Amino acid sequence: MHRRAAHSLPGHINPPGHVFLLGEDGKVSGDQDLIFFSNPESETGCVKVPVSGETPLVLLELGRAPAWTKKITVCYSICSV
């Protein structure tokens, strides 16, 4: 099953998505559980985030999440330079 999340923001703001696969202790088990623009897909394929220029959304396939995963946290970051 896929879950799609897309958020509308004013102007041309396309914030990058970040996803954290969290275990029972509320922590990631390692770098492979941090999914974002330079690691756009989890090892099992349960999470995918877009690369530059794509629509800002997060694709989740919950059935492919590792058994130890207790929570999947999604966030977006907005910063100005």
N, C-alpha and C positions, 0 to 999 in steps of 0.2 A: 504494500500500500504506500502511496506517495502522499506526502503532505506538502502543500505549497504555501509559502508565506511571502507576501509582497506588500510593501508599505509605500504609500505616496507621501512625498515630501515636497515642500514648496521649491519652485525654481528647478534647477538642473542638478540637484544634489542626489548623487548615487552613492550612498555610503557602503563600504565593503562589509560583508557579513562575516561573522566569526562564530564558530560553533565549538562547544566544549563537551566532550563525552566524559561524564563524571561517574565515578564508582561510589560504593557505599559510604566512603569517607568524605564524599563531596569534592574529590580531587581527580585530576587526570592521572593516568598511570604513566604517561610519558608524552614526548613531543608529538607522537603519532595521533594523539587524541585531541589535538588542537587543529581544527580545520579552518583555513582562511585562504587568502589569495595566493600565498606561496606554498600551500599544502591544500589544494582545492578539493580533495576527495579523501575520505577515511579509508583505512586499509580494507575494510569489509565492504565498502561502497554504500554504507548506510547513510552517509551524509555527503552532499556535494554543494559547493558554493561556486558562484560564477567567477570567471576570470575577467580581467579588465575589458570594459566595453559591453558586457552582457547585462541584461536586466538584473537588478539586485534582488535576488531571492535565494532561498535556501531550499534544497530538495532533501527530504528525509524518507528513507525506506526503513521503517522501524523494525521490520522482520529480519533485517540484516545486521542490526546492532549487536555488538558482542554481548554475551550472556551476563558479564559482570557490570554492564552499564545500567545504572540506576536512574540517571537523569541526563537529558540532553539540553544544554543551555544555548540559546541563540541570542546574539547581540549584534548591534551595528555601531560603528564608530563614526563620528562626525568631528572633523577638526578643520581648522582654517590655518593657513600658513601666512 
